[in-house]
Amino acid sequence: MAKILVHDNETIESAIRRFKRAVAREGIITDTKKHAFYLKPGERRRLKSQVARRRARKSLKKRPSEE
């Protein structure tokens, strides 16, 4: 669980910014989204392979073509 201590003379905005950074670093939001609904094991495998294919396509686009 993300906790921060608000320092003296610190604005609320900066404290919220530090809190958001701490939450992002711990991966709380991604974990919550992952557990928001149930995926069957087959669906999870399918999604994982789709993401891998997208990532591979993206890395191929970034590489300069040899001509």
PDB file with one MODEL, atoms N, CA, C and O in Angstrom:
MODEL        1
ATOM      1  N   MET A   1       0.845  -1.170   0.000  1.00  0.00           N
ATOM      2  CA  MET A   1       0.000   0.000   0.000  1.00  0.00           C
ATOM      3  C   MET A   1       0.890   1.231   0.000  1.00  0.00           C
ATOM      4  O   MET A   1       1.842   1.323   0.774  1.00  0.00           O
ATOM      5  N   ALA A   2       0.571   2.169  -0.870  1.00  0.00           N
ATOM      6  CA  ALA A   2       1.370   3.376  -1.017  1.00  0.00           C
ATOM      7  C   ALA A   2       1.037   4.367   0.102  1.00  0.00           C
ATOM      8  O   ALA A   2      -0.127   4.683   0.348  1.00  0.00           O
ATOM      9  N   LYS A   3       2.068   4.839   0.758  1.00  0.00           N
ATOM     10  CA  LYS A   3       1.904   5.844   1.808  1.00  0.00           C
ATOM     11  C   LYS A   3       2.914   6.946   1.576  1.00  0.00           C
ATOM     12  O   LYS A   3       4.044   6.692   1.158  1.00  0.00           O
ATOM     13  N   ILE A   4       2.502   8.166   1.848  1.00  0.00           N
ATOM     14  CA  ILE A   4       3.437   9.286   1.807  1.00  0.00           C
ATOM     15  C   ILE A   4       3.180  10.141   3.036  1.00  0.00           C
ATOM     16  O   ILE A   4       2.074  10.156   3.576  1.00  0.00           O
ATOM     17  N   LEU A   5       4.190  10.837   3.462  1.00  0.00           N
ATOM     18  CA  LEU A   5       4.057  11.789   4.557  1.00  0.00           C
ATOM     19  C   LEU A   5       4.096  13.189   3.967  1.00  0.00           C
ATOM     20  O   LEU A   5       5.007  13.525   3.210  1.00  0.00           O
ATOM     21  N   VAL A   6       3.107  14.008   4.313  1.00  0.00           N
ATOM     22  CA  VAL A   6       3.055  15.373   3.821  1.00  0.00           C
ATOM     23  C   VAL A   6       3.997  16.206   4.676  1.00  0.00           C
ATOM     24  O   VAL A   6       3.846  16.286   5.895  1.00  0.00           O
ATOM     25  N   HIS A   7       4.969  16.822   4.020  1.00  0.00           N
ATOM     26  CA  HIS A   7       5.959  17.635   4.720  1.00  0.00           C
ATOM     27  C   HIS A   7       5.370  18.996   5.093  1.00  0.00           C
ATOM     28  O   HIS A   7       4.360  19.423   4.535  1.00  0.00           O
ATOM     29  N   ASP A   8       6.016  19.662   6.041  1.00  0.00           N
ATOM     30  CA  ASP A   8       5.598  21.014   6.409  1.00  0.00           C
ATOM     31  C   ASP A   8       5.791  21.933   5.211  1.00  0.00           C
ATOM     32  O   ASP A   8       6.755  21.788   4.459  1.00  0.00           O
ATOM     33  N   ASN A   9       4.888  22.864   5.039  1.00  0.00           N
ATOM     34  CA  ASN A   9       4.924  23.847   3.953  1.00  0.00           C
ATOM     35  C   ASN A   9       4.881  23.188   2.564  1.00  0.00           C
ATOM     36  O   ASN A   9       5.356  23.776   1.592  1.00  0.00           O
ATOM     37  N   GLU A  10       4.326  21.993   2.463  1.00  0.00           N
ATOM     38  CA  GLU A  10       4.189  21.337   1.162  1.00  0.00           C
ATOM     39  C   GLU A  10       2.752  21.517   0.675  1.00  0.00           C
ATOM     40  O   GLU A  10       1.798  21.350   1.435  1.00  0.00           O
ATOM     41  N   THR A  11       2.618  21.856  -0.585  1.00  0.00           N
ATOM     42  CA  THR A  11       1.274  22.033  -1.128  1.00  0.00           C
ATOM     43  C   THR A  11       0.608  20.676  -1.326  1.00  0.00           C
ATOM     44  O   THR A  11       1.269  19.646  -1.461  1.00  0.00           O
ATOM     45  N   ILE A  12      -0.703  20.710  -1.339  1.00  0.00           N
ATOM     46  CA  ILE A  12      -1.480  19.487  -1.543  1.00  0.00           C
ATOM     47  C   ILE A  12      -1.193  18.916  -2.934  1.00  0.00           C
ATOM     48  O   ILE A  12      -1.115  17.699  -3.105  1.00  0.00           O
ATOM     49  N   GLU A  13      -1.037  19.798  -3.924  1.00  0.00           N
ATOM     50  CA  GLU A  13      -0.789  19.350  -5.294  1.00  0.00           C
ATOM     51  C   GLU A  13       0.495  18.531  -5.393  1.00  0.00           C
ATOM     52  O   GLU A  13       0.523  17.496  -6.059  1.00  0.00           O
ATOM     53  N   SER A  14       1.553  18.990  -4.735  1.00  0.00           N
ATOM     54  CA  SER A  14       2.814  18.249  -4.808  1.00  0.00           C
ATOM     55  C   SER A  14       2.724  16.928  -4.035  1.00  0.00           C
ATOM     56  O   SER A  14       3.337  15.934  -4.425  1.00  0.00           O
ATOM     57  N   ALA A  15       1.965  16.922  -2.948  1.00  0.00           N
ATOM     58  CA  ALA A  15       1.781  15.681  -2.196  1.00  0.00           C
ATOM     59  C   ALA A  15       0.994  14.666  -3.023  1.00  0.00           C
ATOM     60  O   ALA A  15       1.314  13.477  -3.026  1.00  0.00           O
ATOM     61  N   ILE A  16      -0.036  15.140  -3.723  1.00  0.00           N
ATOM     62  CA  ILE A  16      -0.815  14.247  -4.589  1.00  0.00           C
ATOM     63  C   ILE A  16       0.054  13.721  -5.719  1.00  0.00           C
ATOM     64  O   ILE A  16      -0.039  12.549  -6.081  1.00  0.00           O
ATOM     65  N   ARG A  17       0.898  14.577  -6.278  1.00  0.00           N
ATOM     66  CA  ARG A  17       1.803  14.163  -7.352  1.00  0.00           C
ATOM     67  C   ARG A  17       2.749  13.063  -6.861  1.00  0.00           C
ATOM     68  O   ARG A  17       2.975  12.078  -7.564  1.00  0.00           O
ATOM     69  N   ARG A  18       3.302  13.229  -5.652  1.00  0.00           N
ATOM     70  CA  ARG A  18       4.192  12.205  -5.082  1.00  0.00           C
ATOM     71  C   ARG A  18       3.441  10.907  -4.832  1.00  0.00           C
ATOM     72  O   ARG A  18       3.979   9.821  -5.046  1.00  0.00           O
ATOM     73  N   PHE A  19       2.172  11.025  -4.370  1.00  0.00           N
ATOM     74  CA  PHE A  19       1.355   9.840  -4.118  1.00  0.00           C
ATOM     75  C   PHE A  19       1.083   9.082  -5.422  1.00  0.00           C
ATOM     76  O   PHE A  19       1.194   7.857  -5.467  1.00  0.00           O
ATOM     77  N   LYS A  20       0.729   9.812  -6.474  1.00  0.00           N
ATOM     78  CA  LYS A  20       0.465   9.179  -7.771  1.00  0.00           C
ATOM     79  C   LYS A  20       1.711   8.463  -8.281  1.00  0.00           C
ATOM     80  O   LYS A  20       1.617   7.365  -8.830  1.00  0.00           O
ATOM     81  N   ARG A  21       2.870   9.078  -8.102  1.00  0.00           N
ATOM     82  CA  ARG A  21       4.130   8.460  -8.524  1.00  0.00           C
ATOM     83  C   ARG A  21       4.389   7.175  -7.752  1.00  0.00           C
ATOM     84  O   ARG A  21       4.836   6.181  -8.324  1.00  0.00           O
ATOM     85  N   ALA A  22       4.106   7.198  -6.441  1.00  0.00           N
ATOM     86  CA  ALA A  22       4.311   6.015  -5.606  1.00  0.00           C
ATOM     87  C   ALA A  22       3.365   4.887  -6.019  1.00  0.00           C
ATOM     88  O   ALA A  22       3.760   3.722  -6.059  1.00  0.00           O
ATOM     89  N   VAL A  23       2.116   5.240  -6.324  1.00  0.00           N
ATOM     90  CA  VAL A  23       1.136   4.245  -6.759  1.00  0.00           C
ATOM     91  C   VAL A  23       1.568   3.636  -8.090  1.00  0.00           C
ATOM     92  O   VAL A  23       1.474   2.423  -8.277  1.00  0.00           O
ATOM     93  N   ALA A  24       2.038   4.469  -9.009  1.00  0.00           N
ATOM     94  CA  ALA A  24       2.477   3.969 -10.315  1.00  0.00           C
ATOM     95  C   ALA A  24       3.697   3.069 -10.160  1.00  0.00           C
ATOM     96  O   ALA A  24       3.800   2.044 -10.834  1.00  0.00           O
ATOM     97  N   ARG A  25       4.618   3.441  -9.280  1.00  0.00           N
ATOM     98  CA  ARG A  25       5.832   2.654  -9.073  1.00  0.00           C
ATOM     99  C   ARG A  25       5.501   1.272  -8.508  1.00  0.00           C
ATOM    100  O   ARG A  25       6.141   0.285  -8.868  1.00  0.00           O
ATOM    101  N   GLU A  26       4.514   1.202  -7.634  1.00  0.00           N
ATOM    102  CA  GLU A  26       4.141  -0.080  -7.025  1.00  0.00           C
ATOM    103  C   GLU A  26       3.251  -0.914  -7.931  1.00  0.00           C
ATOM    104  O   GLU A  26       3.041  -2.097  -7.661  1.00  0.00           O
ATOM    105  N   GLY A  27       2.719  -0.325  -9.005  1.00  0.00           N
ATOM    106  CA  GLY A  27       1.897  -1.070  -9.948  1.00  0.00           C
ATOM    107  C   GLY A  27       0.515  -1.398  -9.427  1.00  0.00           C
ATOM    108  O   GLY A  27      -0.072  -2.405  -9.823  1.00  0.00           O
ATOM    109  N   ILE A  28      -0.010  -0.574  -8.557  1.00  0.00           N
ATOM    110  CA  ILE A  28      -1.311  -0.830  -7.949  1.00  0.00           C
ATOM    111  C   ILE A  28      -2.427  -0.716  -8.987  1.00  0.00           C
ATOM    112  O   ILE A  28      -3.332  -1.550  -9.014  1.00  0.00           O
ATOM    113  N   ILE A  29      -2.371   0.295  -9.831  1.00  0.00           N
ATOM    114  CA  ILE A  29      -3.436   0.510 -10.811  1.00  0.00           C
ATOM    115  C   ILE A  29      -3.447  -0.595 -11.851  1.00  0.00           C
ATOM    116  O   ILE A  29      -4.516  -1.083 -12.216  1.00  0.00           O
ATOM    117  N   THR A  30      -2.277  -1.003 -12.339  1.00  0.00           N
ATOM    118  CA  THR A  30      -2.238  -2.075 -13.336  1.00  0.00           C
ATOM    119  C   THR A  30      -2.756  -3.381 -12.739  1.00  0.00           C
ATOM    120  O   THR A  30      -3.446  -4.145 -13.414  1.00  0.00           O
ATOM    121  N   ASP A  31      -2.427  -3.633 -11.488  1.00  0.00           N
ATOM    122  CA  ASP A  31      -2.901  -4.836 -10.818  1.00  0.00           C
ATOM    123  C   ASP A  31      -4.423  -4.807 -10.663  1.00  0.00           C
ATOM    124  O   ASP A  31      -5.089  -5.826 -10.848  1.00  0.00           O
ATOM    125  N   THR A  32      -4.965  -3.648 -10.325  1.00  0.00           N
ATOM    126  CA  THR A  32      -6.409  -3.507 -10.168  1.00  0.00           C
ATOM    127  C   THR A  32      -7.118  -3.738 -11.494  1.00  0.00           C
ATOM    128  O   THR A  32      -8.146  -4.412 -11.546  1.00  0.00           O
ATOM    129  N   LYS A  33      -6.561  -3.170 -12.576  1.00  0.00           N
ATOM    130  CA  LYS A  33      -7.165  -3.369 -13.890  1.00  0.00           C
ATOM    131  C   LYS A  33      -7.113  -4.838 -14.299  1.00  0.00           C
ATOM    132  O   LYS A  33      -8.042  -5.354 -14.920  1.00  0.00           O
ATOM    133  N   LYS A  34      -6.011  -5.505 -13.942  1.00  0.00           N
ATOM    134  CA  LYS A  34      -5.865  -6.907 -14.300  1.00  0.00           C
ATOM    135  C   LYS A  34      -6.903  -7.770 -13.593  1.00  0.00           C
ATOM    136  O   LYS A  34      -7.376  -8.755 -14.160  1.00  0.00           O
ATOM    137  N   HIS A  35      -7.262  -7.418 -12.371  1.00  0.00           N
ATOM    138  CA  HIS A  35      -8.220  -8.198 -11.606  1.00  0.00           C
ATOM    139  C   HIS A  35      -9.648  -7.647 -11.680  1.00  0.00           C
ATOM    140  O   HIS A  35     -10.519  -8.083 -10.926  1.00  0.00           O
ATOM    141  N   ALA A  36      -9.890  -6.703 -12.572  1.00  0.00           N
ATOM    142  CA  ALA A  36     -11.216  -6.098 -12.662  1.00  0.00           C
ATOM    143  C   ALA A  36     -12.252  -7.088 -13.177  1.00  0.00           C
ATOM    144  O   ALA A  36     -13.417  -7.019 -12.785  1.00  0.00           O
ATOM    145  N   PHE A  37     -11.850  -8.001 -14.044  1.00  0.00           N
ATOM    146  CA  PHE A  37     -12.768  -9.007 -14.555  1.00  0.00           C
ATOM    147  C   PHE A  37     -11.995 -10.284 -14.817  1.00  0.00           C
ATOM    148  O   PHE A  37     -10.773 -10.275 -14.969  1.00  0.00           O
ATOM    149  N   TYR A  38     -12.734 -11.385 -14.867  1.00  0.00           N
ATOM    150  CA  TYR A  38     -12.105 -12.689 -15.012  1.00  0.00           C
ATOM    151  C   TYR A  38     -11.884 -13.002 -16.479  1.00  0.00           C
ATOM    152  O   TYR A  38     -12.777 -12.812 -17.305  1.00  0.00           O
ATOM    153  N   LEU A  39     -10.697 -13.480 -16.799  1.00  0.00           N
ATOM    154  CA  LEU A  39     -10.391 -13.973 -18.133  1.00  0.00           C
ATOM    155  C   LEU A  39     -10.145 -15.469 -18.040  1.00  0.00           C
ATOM    156  O   LEU A  39      -9.428 -15.942 -17.157  1.00  0.00           O
ATOM    157  N   LYS A  40     -10.744 -16.203 -18.956  1.00  0.00           N
ATOM    158  CA  LYS A  40     -10.490 -17.633 -19.001  1.00  0.00           C
ATOM    159  C   LYS A  40      -9.035 -17.840 -19.396  1.00  0.00           C
ATOM    160  O   LYS A  40      -8.454 -16.993 -20.075  1.00  0.00           O
ATOM    161  N   PRO A  41      -8.444 -18.941 -18.985  1.00  0.00           N
ATOM    162  CA  PRO A  41      -7.040 -19.181 -19.315  1.00  0.00           C
ATOM    163  C   PRO A  41      -6.743 -19.128 -20.812  1.00  0.00           C
ATOM    164  O   PRO A  41      -5.691 -18.635 -21.219  1.00  0.00           O
ATOM    165  N   GLY A  42      -7.660 -19.629 -21.629  1.00  0.00           N
ATOM    166  CA  GLY A  42      -7.464 -19.577 -23.082  1.00  0.00           C
ATOM    167  C   GLY A  42      -7.468 -18.155 -23.605  1.00  0.00           C
ATOM    168  O   GLY A  42      -6.653 -17.798 -24.455  1.00  0.00           O
ATOM    169  N   GLU A  43      -8.388 -17.336 -23.095  1.00  0.00           N
ATOM    170  CA  GLU A  43      -8.453 -15.928 -23.503  1.00  0.00           C
ATOM    171  C   GLU A  43      -7.192 -15.192 -23.078  1.00  0.00           C
ATOM    172  O   GLU A  43      -6.650 -14.379 -23.828  1.00  0.00           O
ATOM    173  N   ARG A  44      -6.736 -15.482 -21.877  1.00  0.00           N
ATOM    174  CA  ARG A  44      -5.533 -14.837 -21.372  1.00  0.00           C
ATOM    175  C   ARG A  44      -4.338 -15.177 -22.266  1.00  0.00           C
ATOM    176  O   ARG A  44      -3.530 -14.302 -22.580  1.00  0.00           O
ATOM    177  N   ARG A  45      -4.224 -16.448 -22.677  1.00  0.00           N
ATOM    178  CA  ARG A  45      -3.143 -16.879 -23.564  1.00  0.00           C
ATOM    179  C   ARG A  45      -3.243 -16.172 -24.910  1.00  0.00           C
ATOM    180  O   ARG A  45      -2.240 -15.710 -25.455  1.00  0.00           O
ATOM    181  N   ARG A  46      -4.468 -16.092 -25.443  1.00  0.00           N
ATOM    182  CA  ARG A  46      -4.695 -15.436 -26.728  1.00  0.00           C
ATOM    183  C   ARG A  46      -4.285 -13.969 -26.672  1.00  0.00           C
ATOM    184  O   ARG A  46      -3.606 -13.478 -27.574  1.00  0.00           O
ATOM    185  N   LEU A  47      -4.696 -13.267 -25.617  1.00  0.00           N
ATOM    186  CA  LEU A  47      -4.336 -11.855 -25.459  1.00  0.00           C
ATOM    187  C   LEU A  47      -2.833 -11.673 -25.338  1.00  0.00           C
ATOM    188  O   LEU A  47      -2.262 -10.739 -25.902  1.00  0.00           O
ATOM    189  N   LYS A  48      -2.198 -12.573 -24.599  1.00  0.00           N
ATOM    190  CA  LYS A  48      -0.757 -12.484 -24.409  1.00  0.00           C
ATOM    191  C   LYS A  48      -0.028 -12.635 -25.736  1.00  0.00           C
ATOM    192  O   LYS A  48       0.941 -11.922 -26.000  1.00  0.00           O
ATOM    193  N   SER A  49      -0.495 -13.569 -26.580  1.00  0.00           N
ATOM    194  CA  SER A  49       0.155 -13.764 -27.873  1.00  0.00           C
ATOM    195  C   SER A  49      -0.115 -12.582 -28.801  1.00  0.00           C
ATOM    196  O   SER A  49       0.748 -12.212 -29.597  1.00  0.00           O
ATOM    197  N   GLN A  50      -1.309 -11.985 -28.706  1.00  0.00           N
ATOM    198  CA  GLN A  50      -1.601 -10.802 -29.522  1.00  0.00           C
ATOM    199  C   GLN A  50      -0.672  -9.652 -29.160  1.00  0.00           C
ATOM    200  O   GLN A  50      -0.151  -8.965 -30.039  1.00  0.00           O
ATOM    201  N   VAL A  51      -0.470  -9.448 -27.880  1.00  0.00           N
ATOM    202  CA  VAL A  51       0.418  -8.377 -27.421  1.00  0.00           C
ATOM    203  C   VAL A  51       1.844  -8.640 -27.900  1.00  0.00           C
ATOM    204  O   VAL A  51       2.543  -7.715 -28.313  1.00  0.00           O
ATOM    205  N   ALA A  52       2.270  -9.890 -27.845  1.00  0.00           N
ATOM    206  CA  ALA A  52       3.618 -10.244 -28.295  1.00  0.00           C
ATOM    207  C   ALA A  52       3.761  -9.985 -29.793  1.00  0.00           C
ATOM    208  O   ALA A  52       4.789  -9.476 -30.238  1.00  0.00           O
ATOM    209  N   ARG A  53       2.731 -10.334 -30.577  1.00  0.00           N
ATOM    210  CA  ARG A  53       2.786 -10.089 -32.026  1.00  0.00           C
ATOM    211  C   ARG A  53       2.863  -8.603 -32.317  1.00  0.00           C
ATOM    212  O   ARG A  53       3.643  -8.172 -33.167  1.00  0.00           O
ATOM    213  N   ARG A  54       2.044  -7.804 -31.603  1.00  0.00           N
ATOM    214  CA  ARG A  54       2.079  -6.345 -31.790  1.00  0.00           C
ATOM    215  C   ARG A  54       3.458  -5.791 -31.477  1.00  0.00           C
ATOM    216  O   ARG A  54       3.993  -4.961 -32.212  1.00  0.00           O
ATOM    217  N   ARG A  55       4.029  -6.268 -30.365  1.00  0.00           N
ATOM    218  CA  ARG A  55       5.348  -5.791 -29.959  1.00  0.00           C
ATOM    219  C   ARG A  55       6.397  -6.142 -31.017  1.00  0.00           C
ATOM    220  O   ARG A  55       7.264  -5.326 -31.331  1.00  0.00           O
ATOM    221  N   ALA A  56       6.315  -7.355 -31.565  1.00  0.00           N
ATOM    222  CA  ALA A  56       7.269  -7.784 -32.587  1.00  0.00           C
ATOM    223  C   ALA A  56       7.119  -6.944 -33.850  1.00  0.00           C
ATOM    224  O   ALA A  56       8.115  -6.530 -34.444  1.00  0.00           O
ATOM    225  N   ARG A  57       5.863  -6.688 -34.266  1.00  0.00           N
ATOM    226  CA  ARG A  57       5.621  -5.855 -35.445  1.00  0.00           C
ATOM    227  C   ARG A  57       6.172  -4.451 -35.244  1.00  0.00           C
ATOM    228  O   ARG A  57       6.766  -3.867 -36.151  1.00  0.00           O
ATOM    229  N   LYS A  58       5.969  -3.921 -34.049  1.00  0.00           N
ATOM    230  CA  LYS A  58       6.429  -2.564 -33.739  1.00  0.00           C
ATOM    231  C   LYS A  58       7.954  -2.496 -33.787  1.00  0.00           C
ATOM    232  O   LYS A  58       8.517  -1.525 -34.294  1.00  0.00           O
ATOM    233  N   SER A  59       8.626  -3.529 -33.259  1.00  0.00           N
ATOM    234  CA  SER A  59      10.099  -3.510 -33.279  1.00  0.00           C
ATOM    235  C   SER A  59      10.619  -3.669 -34.707  1.00  0.00           C
ATOM    236  O   SER A  59      11.679  -3.135 -35.031  1.00  0.00           O
ATOM    237  N   LEU A  60       9.893  -4.396 -35.573  1.00  0.00           N
ATOM    238  CA  LEU A  60      10.296  -4.515 -36.969  1.00  0.00           C
ATOM    239  C   LEU A  60      10.169  -3.179 -37.697  1.00  0.00           C
ATOM    240  O   LEU A  60      10.995  -2.849 -38.548  1.00  0.00           O
ATOM    241  N   LYS A  61       9.142  -2.423 -37.364  1.00  0.00           N
ATOM    242  CA  LYS A  61       8.953  -1.114 -37.993  1.00  0.00           C
ATOM    243  C   LYS A  61      10.079  -0.148 -37.600  1.00  0.00           C
ATOM    244  O   LYS A  61      10.507   0.675 -38.410  1.00  0.00           O
ATOM    245  N   LYS A  62      10.545  -0.252 -36.370  1.00  0.00           N
ATOM    246  CA  LYS A  62      11.569   0.667 -35.875  1.00  0.00           C
ATOM    247  C   LYS A  62      12.929   0.404 -36.513  1.00  0.00           C
ATOM    248  O   LYS A  62      13.734   1.324 -36.654  1.00  0.00           O
ATOM    249  N   ARG A  63      13.193  -0.859 -36.903  1.00  0.00           N
ATOM    250  CA  ARG A  63      14.477  -1.194 -37.494  1.00  0.00           C
ATOM    251  C   ARG A  63      14.605  -0.609 -38.888  1.00  0.00           C
ATOM    252  O   ARG A  63      13.654  -0.672 -39.667  1.00  0.00           O
ATOM    253  N   PRO A  64      15.749  -0.046 -39.219  1.00  0.00           N
ATOM    254  CA  PRO A  64      15.941   0.442 -40.588  1.00  0.00           C
ATOM    255  C   PRO A  64      16.080  -0.754 -41.539  1.00  0.00           C
ATOM    256  O   PRO A  64      16.769  -1.729 -41.243  1.00  0.00           O
ATOM    257  N   SER A  65      15.410  -0.649 -42.679  1.00  0.00           N
ATOM    258  CA  SER A  65      15.464  -1.744 -43.631  1.00  0.00           C
ATOM    259  C   SER A  65      16.804  -1.750 -44.361  1.00  0.00           C
ATOM    260  O   SER A  65      17.380  -0.701 -44.650  1.00  0.00           O
ATOM    261  N   GLU A  66      17.281  -2.950 -44.650  1.00  0.00           N
ATOM    262  CA  GLU A  66      18.573  -3.100 -45.341  1.00  0.00           C
ATOM    263  C   GLU A  66      18.328  -3.146 -46.837  1.00  0.00           C
ATOM    264  O   GLU A  66      17.706  -4.079 -47.343  1.00  0.00           O
ATOM    265  N   GLU A  67      18.816  -2.141 -47.540  1.00  0.00           N
ATOM    266  CA  GLU A  67      18.646  -2.085 -48.998  1.00  0.00           C
ATOM    267  C   GLU A  67      19.950  -1.836 -49.678  1.00  0.00           C
ATOM    268  O   GLU A  67      20.001  -1.758 -50.906  1.00  0.00           O
TER     269      GLU A  67
ENDMDL
END
